[in-house]
Amino acid sequence: MAQGQQTTSAQAMPLQARDPWGVLAIMALLIIMSMIDRLILALLVRPLKADLDLSDVQLGLLFGTAFAVFYGMMGLPLARIADRYNRIRLITLAVTLWSICTILSGFANAFWQLLLLRAGLAIGEAALFPAVHSLIYDLFRVQRRPLAASIATAAAPLGGALAFIAGGALVDSMSVWVDQGGGGGFRTWQIVFFAVGIPSLMLGLIFGGVVREPARVARADEEHKVGALEALRGRRMMFLWLLLAGGICQVVPYAYQAWAPTLLTEKYGLSMSQAGISLGLVGALGAVLGTFLVPLPVMRLYDRGTTSALTRLPMLIVAVGTVSFALGPLSSSVSMLLAAYFLGAFALMGTNATVFVSMQRLAPDSVRATLVAGTLLVSSSLGLGLGPITVAYLANAIGPIPRFDIAMSALAVVTGIGSLVFFWLAGRRLAIPAG
């Protein structure tokens, strides 16, 4: 390419042409901010219940089910848009939508208003991951794509950790400030929504202003998809059981994200800042280590010819995670609870990651991305849709005082058994050849 052409390209695409890693850094920050905006609600349970007279079940709907429904409905359509149209504009619009919904949540005065805003946040965030991974494919050479994709994937648990660590400190500091007469008439939870929504909006606008849409790299021939779909039919039940097994593994971790801060403050007497730091560090460490380490022995055994390792080893790991999550909330020691949270997150998040890797190995080339995207959709929808609301309902059904500890323990047992059953069913189908 001539020097003049290179200069023109760099001017047309200020970041993308000269520094794809810079684009990735901004996208990773957007993923982190999306997780903070999504999870901050878990730290605002007490003030929202007090000021808006919300029940635990309503909060469970806001945190999980309402988000999951719209996230699930819009995930695939928005992924199709990312495959066909300008992804930079899509991400900019998506960030703008969820940021405005987060900011407007600070002005809500009724459950139904928060419900609508939570739906808008889910729709905005549903566009982010498909567009980011599509851009990574076109921004990086084939040798760099796995590292770039890993960085983007690791940004999610990092965002989850920061949501609890920084969010807990933010809630406590804003509470003190408001109690001392600050805040300009706004309450703590309102200021927190403003404080996390405005930076996301600014970062999204910066992204849209400095990044331009890259040229798309040619994909594999579309004609091969027909044969690939035919090949999938012979194993469709195996893929279904794997999807359900991995998705159910997410129910308890999402329930912990929603209600563990409340459990730590109400049962163990921690401040919100202490609860946020503890949960953020322990949960992120367990999730990241599990995501990277658990799939390794499974894939190594599979590559050596032990096909059954794809289901049998995850069953063992799920059993460990189930016992940890079931016993942790019943302990009288906060240290035991956090240790159980670490081991449970390591086991169940690692098992879900193993399902993703298994899908990549078993699926035909031309439909692999779609199947992996579907796996993410199912796991997020099941985890968010069932975890927070189920714990809220069970905790309030047990007695006059909500027992989140018993509810979380019971949910761990039920979902653990369910995941084991689905892995067993998948293992029975694994030996059936495709076609």
C-alpha positions in Angstrom: 0.0 0.0 0.0 1.3 3.5 -0.9 2.4 5.9 1.8 -0.4 8.3 0.8 -3.0 5.6 1.1 -1.7 4.6 4.5 -2.0 8.2 5.7 -5.5 8.6 4.3 -6.6 5.3 6.0 -5.2 6.4 9.3 -7.1 9.7 9.1 -10.4 8.0 8.2 -10.0 5.5 11.0 -8.2 7.2 13.8 -7.9 4.4 16.3 -8.8 1.3 14.3 -6.2 1.7 11.6 -3.3 2.6 13.9 -3.9 0.9 17.2 -6.4 -2.0 17.4 -5.2 -2.6 20.9 -6.4 0.9 21.8 -9.8 0.1 20.4 -9.8 -3.2 22.4 -8.9 -1.3 25.6 -11.9 1.0 25.2 -14.2 -1.9 24.4 -12.9 -3.7 27.5 -13.7 -0.6 29.6 -17.2 -0.5 28.1 -17.7 -4.2 29.2 -16.5 -3.3 32.7 -18.8 -0.4 32.9 -21.7 -2.5 31.6 -21.2 -5.0 34.5 -21.0 -2.1 37.0 -24.2 -0.6 35.8 -25.9 -4.1 35.8 -24.8 -5.2 39.2 -24.9 -2.0 41.2 -28.6 -2.7 42.0 -27.5 -5.5 44.3 -25.8 -2.9 46.6 -28.9 -0.7 46.8 -31.4 -3.3 48.2 -31.8 -1.6 51.6 -32.3 2.0 50.4 -34.6 1.0 47.5 -36.8 -1.1 49.9 -37.0 1.8 52.3 -37.6 4.6 49.9 -39.7 3.0 47.2 -41.4 0.3 49.3 -40.1 -2.5 47.1 -40.4 -6.2 48.1 -37.6 -8.7 47.8 -39.5 -10.5 45.0 -39.8 -7.2 43.1 -36.0 -6.6 43.6 -35.4 -10.2 42.4 -37.4 -9.4 39.3 -35.5 -6.2 38.6 -32.1 -7.8 39.1 -32.7 -11.0 37.3 -35.9 -12.0 35.5 -36.7 -8.6 33.8 -33.1 -8.2 32.7 -32.9 -11.8 31.5 -36.1 -11.7 29.5 -35.1 -8.6 27.4 -31.4 -9.6 27.3 -32.5 -13.0 25.9 -35.1 -11.7 23.5 -32.8 -9.1 21.9 -29.5 -10.9 22.0 -29.7 -12.8 18.7 -31.5 -10.1 16.7 -28.8 -7.6 17.8 -26.1 -10.1 17.0 -27.5 -10.3 13.5 -27.5 -6.5 13.2 -23.8 -6.6 14.3 -23.1 -9.1 11.5 -24.7 -6.9 8.8 -24.4 -3.2 9.8 -22.1 -0.7 11.3 -20.9 -2.1 14.7 -19.4 1.1 16.0 -22.7 2.9 15.7 -24.5 -0.1 17.2 -22.2 -0.1 20.3 -22.5 3.7 20.6 -26.3 3.5 20.6 -26.3 0.6 22.9 -24.0 2.3 25.5 -26.1 5.5 25.2 -29.3 3.5 25.8 -28.2 1.6 28.9 -26.3 4.6 30.4 -29.4 6.8 30.1 -31.5 4.1 31.6 -29.1 3.8 34.5 -29.1 7.6 35.1 -32.9 7.8 34.8 -33.2 5.0 37.4 -32.1 7.7 39.9 -35.3 9.6 39.2 -37.6 6.5 39.4 -40.3 6.6 42.1 -42.2 3.4 41.4 -41.4 -0.3 40.7 -42.8 -0.2 37.1 -40.5 2.7 36.2 -37.5 0.8 37.4 -38.8 -2.3 35.5 -38.9 -0.4 32.2 -35.5 1.2 32.8 -34.0 -2.2 33.6 -35.4 -3.6 30.3 -33.7 -0.7 28.5 -30.5 -1.5 30.2 -30.7 -5.1 29.2 -31.4 -4.3 25.6 -28.4 -2.0 25.4 -26.1 -4.5 27.0 -27.3 -7.3 24.8 -25.8 -5.6 21.8 -22.3 -5.2 23.3 -20.8 -8.7 23.4 -21.7 -9.8 19.9 -20.5 -6.5 18.4 -17.3 -6.5 20.4 -16.4 -10.1 19.3 -17.3 -9.3 15.7 -15.0 -6.3 15.7 -12.2 -8.4 17.2 -12.4 -10.7 14.3 -11.8 -7.8 11.9 -9.4 -5.8 13.9 -6.8 -8.5 14.6 -4.8 -11.0 12.6 -5.7 -14.6 13.2 -2.7 -15.1 15.6 -3.9 -12.3 17.8 -7.6 -13.0 17.9 -7.5 -15.6 20.8 -5.6 -13.2 23.1 -7.9 -10.3 22.1 -11.0 -12.3 22.7 -9.6 -13.5 26.1 -9.0 -9.9 27.2 -12.6 -9.0 26.3 -14.0 -12.0 28.1 -11.9 -11.4 31.2 -13.3 -7.8 31.4 -16.7 -9.1 32.5 -15.6 -10.7 35.8 -13.3 -7.8 36.4 -16.3 -5.5 36.0 -18.2 -7.7 38.4 -15.5 -7.3 40.9 -15.2 -3.6 40.5 -19.0 -3.3 40.8 -18.8 -4.8 44.3 -15.5 -3.3 45.4 -15.9 0.2 44.2 -19.7 0.1 44.4 -19.7 -0.8 48.0 -17.3 2.0 48.9 -19.4 4.4 46.8 -22.6 3.4 48.6 -21.1 3.8 52.0 -19.4 7.1 51.2 -22.6 8.6 49.6 -24.6 7.4 52.6 -22.3 9.3 55.0 -22.4 12.4 52.7 -26.2 12.5 52.5 -26.5 11.9 56.2 -24.3 15.0 56.8 -26.6 17.1 54.7 -25.0 16.7 51.3 -26.4 15.4 48.0 -28.5 18.4 47.0 -31.7 16.8 48.1 -31.0 13.5 46.3 -30.9 10.2 48.2 -28.0 7.8 48.4 -29.3 5.4 45.8 -30.1 8.2 43.3 -26.6 9.6 43.5 -25.1 6.1 43.0 -27.1 5.6 39.8 -25.9 9.0 38.6 -22.3 8.2 39.5 -22.1 4.9 37.6 -24.3 5.9 34.6 -22.7 9.2 33.6 -19.1 7.8 33.1 -20.6 5.0 30.9 -22.4 7.6 28.7 -19.2 9.7 28.3 -17.1 6.7 27.5 -19.6 5.5 24.9 -19.7 8.9 23.2 -15.9 9.0 23.1 -15.9 5.5 21.5 -18.3 6.6 18.8 -16.3 9.7 18.2 -12.8 8.3 17.8 -13.3 4.8 16.3 -14.5 4.0 12.8 -15.9 0.8 11.4 -13.2 -1.5 10.0 -13.5 -3.5 6.8 -14.9 -6.9 7.3 -12.7 -9.9 6.8 -14.3 -12.5 4.5 -15.9 -15.4 6.3 -16.2 -19.0 5.3 -18.5 -19.8 2.3 -22.1 -19.6 3.4 -23.0 -22.6 1.3 -21.3 -24.9 3.8 -23.9 -24.0 6.4 -26.5 -26.3 5.0 -24.3 -29.3 5.4 -23.2 -28.1 8.8 -26.8 -27.8 10.0 -27.5 -31.3 8.7 -24.6 -32.6 10.7 -25.9 -30.9 13.8 -29.2 -32.8 13.6 -27.7 -36.1 14.7 -26.4 -34.5 17.9 -29.1 -31.9 18.6 -30.2 -33.5 21.9 -26.6 -33.7 23.1 -26.1 -30.0 22.4 -29.4 -29.3 24.1 -28.4 -31.2 27.3 -25.0 -29.5 27.3 -26.6 -26.1 26.9 -29.0 -26.7 29.9 -26.2 -28.3 32.0 -24.0 -25.3 31.6 -26.8 -22.8 31.9 -28.1 -24.2 35.2 -24.5 -23.8 36.5 -25.0 -20.1 36.3 -28.2 -19.9 38.5 -26.5 -19.9 41.9 -23.6 -17.6 41.0 -26.1 -15.0 39.7 -28.2 -15.5 42.8 -25.1 -14.8 44.9 -24.4 -11.7 42.9 -27.9 -10.4 43.7 -28.3 -11.4 47.4 -24.9 -12.2 48.9 -24.3 -8.4 49.7 -27.6 -8.4 51.7 -26.7 -11.7 53.4 -23.3 -10.4 54.5 -24.7 -7.1 55.9 -27.8 -8.6 57.6 -26.5 -11.9 58.9 -22.9 -11.2 59.4 -23.0 -7.5 60.2 -20.6 -6.3 57.5 -20.8 -2.8 56.1 -21.7 -2.5 52.4 -18.1 -1.5 51.7 -16.7 -4.6 53.5 -19.3 -6.8 51.8 -18.5 -5.3 48.4 -14.7 -5.8 48.7 -15.0 -9.3 50.0 -17.5 -10.5 47.4 -15.7 -8.6 44.6 -12.3 -10.1 45.3 -13.4 -13.6 46.1 -15.9 -13.9 43.4 -13.7 -12.5 40.6 -10.7 -14.6 41.7 -12.8 -17.8 41.8 -14.5 -17.1 38.5 -11.4 -16.1 36.6 -9.3 -19.0 37.8 -12.1 -21.5 37.2 -12.7 -20.1 33.7 -9.1 -20.6 32.7 -8.2 -23.7 34.7 -11.2 -26.1 34.7 -11.4 -26.6 30.9 -7.8 -27.5 30.6 -7.9 -31.1 32.0 -11.2 -31.7 30.3 -9.9 -30.8 26.9 -6.6 -32.5 27.5 -8.4 -35.8 28.2 -10.7 -35.3 25.3 -7.8 -34.7 22.9 -6.2 -37.9 24.1 -9.3 -39.8 23.1 -11.3 -39.9 26.3 -14.5 -38.5 24.9 -16.5 -39.1 28.0 -14.3 -36.5 29.8 -16.5 -33.8 28.3 -19.3 -34.8 30.7 -17.9 -36.9 33.5 -15.2 -34.6 34.7 -17.7 -31.6 34.7 -20.1 -33.7 36.8 -17.4 -34.2 39.4 -16.6 -30.5 39.5 -20.3 -29.5 39.6 -20.7 -31.8 42.7 -17.9 -29.9 44.4 -19.4 -26.6 43.6 -22.8 -27.6 44.7 -21.7 -28.8 48.1 -19.7 -25.5 48.5 -22.6 -23.3 47.6 -25.0 -25.3 49.7 -23.0 -25.3 52.9 -21.5 -21.8 52.7 -24.6 -19.7 53.6 -25.4 -22.0 56.5 -22.0 -21.3 58.2 -21.8 -19.0 61.2 -18.4 -17.7 59.9 -18.1 -15.1 57.2 -14.7 -16.6 56.3 -16.3 -20.0 55.7 -19.0 -18.4 53.5 -16.4 -16.5 51.4 -14.2 -19.7 51.1 -17.3 -21.6 49.9 -18.1 -18.7 47.5 -14.6 -18.9 46.0 -14.7 -22.7 45.6 -18.3 -22.6 44.2 -17.5 -19.9 41.7 -14.3 -21.7 40.6 -16.2 -24.9 40.1 -19.5 -23.7 38.5 -18.1 -20.8 36.4 -15.3 -23.1 35.3 -17.8 -25.8 34.3 -19.8 -23.3 32.3 -16.6 -22.3 30.5 -15.9 -25.9 29.8 -19.3 -26.1 28.0 -18.3 -23.2 25.9 -15.1 -24.9 24.9 -16.9 -28.1 24.2 -19.3 -26.3 21.9 -16.3 -24.9 20.0 -14.8 -28.4 19.6 -17.9 -30.3 18.7 -19.7 -27.8 16.4 -19.1 -27.6 12.6 -17.0 -24.6 11.6 -19.6 -22.6 9.8 -22.1 -22.5 12.7 -19.6 -22.5 15.6 -19.9 -18.8 16.3 -23.7 -19.0 16.3 -23.8 -22.0 18.6 -21.3 -20.4 21.1 -23.4 -17.1 21.0 -26.5 -19.3 21.8 -24.6 -20.9 24.7 -23.9 -17.5 26.2 -27.5 -16.5 25.7 -28.9 -19.6 27.4 -26.5 -19.4 30.3 -27.2 -15.8 31.0 -30.9 -16.2 30.6 -31.2 -19.2 32.9 -28.8 -17.8 35.5 -30.3 -14.3 35.6 -33.9 -15.4 35.0 -34.0 -18.0 37.7 -31.4 -17.2 40.3 -32.3 -13.8 41.9 -36.1 -14.2 41.8 -36.1 -17.8 43.1 -33.9 -16.8 46.1 -36.2 -13.8 46.9 -39.3 -15.9 46.7 -37.9 -18.8 48.9 -36.4 -16.5 51.4 -39.7 -14.8 52.1 -41.8 -18.0 51.9 -39.8 -19.7 54.7 -40.9 -17.4 57.5 -41.8 -13.9 58.6 -38.1 -12.9 58.5 -36.5 -13.5 55.0 -33.9 -16.3 55.2 -31.6 -15.7 52.3 -29.1 -18.2 53.7 -31.5 -21.2 53.6 -32.9 -20.1 50.2 -29.5 -19.9 48.6 -28.5 -23.3 50.1 -31.7 -25.0 48.8 -31.3 -23.5 45.4 -27.7 -24.8 45.2 -28.9 -28.3 45.9 -31.7 -28.3 43.4 -29.7 -26.7 40.5 -26.7 -28.8 41.2 -28.8 -32.0 40.9 -30.3 -30.6 37.7 -27.0 -29.9 36.2 -25.7 -33.4 37.0 -28.7 -34.9 35.3 -28.3 -32.9 32.1 -24.6 -33.7 32.0 -25.5 -37.4 32.3 -28.0 -37.1 29.5 -25.4 -35.3 27.3 -22.9 -38.1 28.0 -25.3 -40.7 26.8 -25.7 -38.9 23.5 -22.0 -38.0 23.2 -21.2 -41.4 21.6 -23.8 -41.0 18.9 -22.0 -40.0 15.7 -23.1 -36.8 13.9 -25.0 -37.1 10.7 
